[in-house]
C-alpha cells in the first residue's frame, strides 16, 4: 500500500532529507582521500587535520625520497598533516629517505616498520612521542636525529636497525621503552640527564656497543636492559640507581669492571650471569666494586653456575667498601691498589717496581696498558711507577 503524506508531513520529510544531504557534504572523521600519491584520513573535521599513509596502506609505488607535506589544498580546502598513521608506510621497502614535516606531533605504531631500504629519516621538533615499532626492522637505517621535543621512545621503536651505529638522544627524553634499540648496530650512545630509567631489553644484543655512561637521573635498569652486549668492558652505575633487574648484564662476556654505588637497593637474579671475565681467578682486578661494605639485603649477585665442561662453580670477583674501580674507569692518572694475592696498577708506563718495607725490590715489571697485575704474597708493599710511590696492603 502506498504511503501518503499531508502537506505538512511532506515539508518535514523534505527538510529531513535536505539536512542529511547537507551533513553528508561535511568531511567526517575517518573519511579518507588521495592527493599526490598519498592517502589522508581526516582526524579532526573542524580543524581540517589529517593523518597520512601510503595509498590503501600498500606502499609498492613509493620509492626514493619521501617528503611529506605539512599543509596542502584539496578541492578548495586547506588540510594540515598532524600524524603518521599506524602502519602507514609499513613494508615500503623502496623508500630510501623520509622527511617528516614540523606539523606532525605523533609517529604512529609501526609507521615505517620493515622499510628495508630506508637509510635516513628527519624527525621534526614537533614530535613528542615515537610509538611502538615505528622504525622496527629498518635494517638499512644509518642515521636518525631525534629532536628535543621527544620525551618518550616506546617499545620496539628502533628494534633490529642493524646498521644504526649512532643516535643522539634528546635532552628531554624521560623514557626508553622495552626492546627500543635491541639488536641495533650501535657503537656508542649518549644518555641525557633527563632519563628516568631503561626498560626491559632496551639494548639487548647491541654487540658493537663498547661503552655506556648512565646519567645520575636514572633510577632503575630493567630486566635484560644490556643483555648480550658483548662489547661493553666496563660500567659505572650512577648513585641515583635503586634497582638492577634480572639478567640486566647477562652474557656481557667482555665486562671486566663494574662499580655499584650504595644507593642500589635491589639486584635481581642473574644480573651479571655469564660475565666470564668477572670470574677470572687469575685477574682479581676484573671485579665488581661495591661501595657498600657488605652485601645488602635485596642483592642477589650472581656468584656462578656450574660449568658443564669443568663441573665446578666460579665466584664473581667482588670487592666491598671500595671505590677503586670507579677511579680507574674515570681517570687517566696512575692508580695503584692491592687486591687478593696481587697488586693492580692502572694507566702506567715504563717500569713498575714493588718494594718491601725494608726498601728491597721484590719484583720489577714493565707496565702493560691499560692495567698490569703483579702476583705477590699477602703483605704490605711500596709500589713505584712514573714518579708515583704508594703503600698498598695485599690480602
C-alpha positions, 0 to 999 in steps of 0.5 A: 500500500502506498504511503501518503503524506499531508502537506505538512508531513511532506515539508518535514520529510523534505527538510529531513532529507535536505539536512542529511544531504547537507551533513553528508557534504561535511568531511567526517572523521575517518573519511579518507582521500588521495592527493599526490600519491598519498592517502589522508584520513581526516582526524579532526573535521573542524580543524581540517587535520589529517593523518597520512599513509601510503595509498590503501596502506600498500606502499609498492609505488613509493620509492626514493625520497619521501617528503611529506607535506605539512599543509596542502589544498584539496578541492578548495580546502586547506588540510594540515598533516598532524600524524603518521598513521599506524602502519602507514608506510609499513613494508615500503621497502623502496623508500630510501629517505623520509622527511617528516614535516614540523606539523606532525606531533605523533609517529604512529605504531609501526609507521615505517616498520620493515622499510628495508631500504630506508637509510635516513629519516628527519624527525621534526621538533614537533614530535613528542612521542615515537610509538611502538615499532615505528622504525622496527626492522629498518635494517638499512637505517644509518642515521636518525636525529631525534629532536628535543621535543621527544620525551618518550621512545616506546617499545620496539621503536628502533628494534633490529636497525642493524646498521644504526651505529649512532643516535643522539638522544634528546635532552628531554627524553624521560623514557626508553621503552622495552626492546627500543634499540635491541639488536641495533648496530650501535657503537656508542650512545649518549644518555641525557640527564633527563632519563628516568630509567631503561626498560626491559631489553632496551639494548639487548644484543647491541654487540658493537656497543663498547661503552655506556655512561648512565646519567645520575637521573636514572633510577632503575635498569630493567630486566635484560636492559644490556643483555648480550652486549658483548662489547661493553668492558666496563660500567659505572652505575650512577648513585641515583640507581635503586634497582638492577633487574634480572639478567640486566648484564647477562652474557656481557662476556667482555665486562671486566669492571663494574662499580655499584654505588650504595644507593642500589637497593635491589639486584635481581637474579642473574644480573651479571650471569655469564660475565666470564671475565668477572670470574677470572681467578687469575685477574682479581682486578676484573671485579665488581666494586661495591661501595657498600661494605657488605652485601645488602639485603635485596642483592642477589649477585650472581656468584656462578653456575656450574660449568658443564665442561669443568663441573665446578662453580666460579665466584664473581670477583667482588670487592666491598667498601671500595671505590677503586674501580670507579677511579680507574674507569674515570681517570687517566692518572696512575692508580695503584691498589692491592687486591687478593694475592696481587697488586693492580696498577692502572694507566702506567708506563715504563717500569713498575717496581714493588718494594718491601718495607725494608726498601728491597725490590721484590719484583720489577715489571714493565707496565702493560696498558691499560692495567698490569697485575703483579702476583705477590704474597699477602703483605704490605708493599711500596709500589713505584711507577712514573714518579708515583710511590704508594703503600698498598696492603695485599690480602 
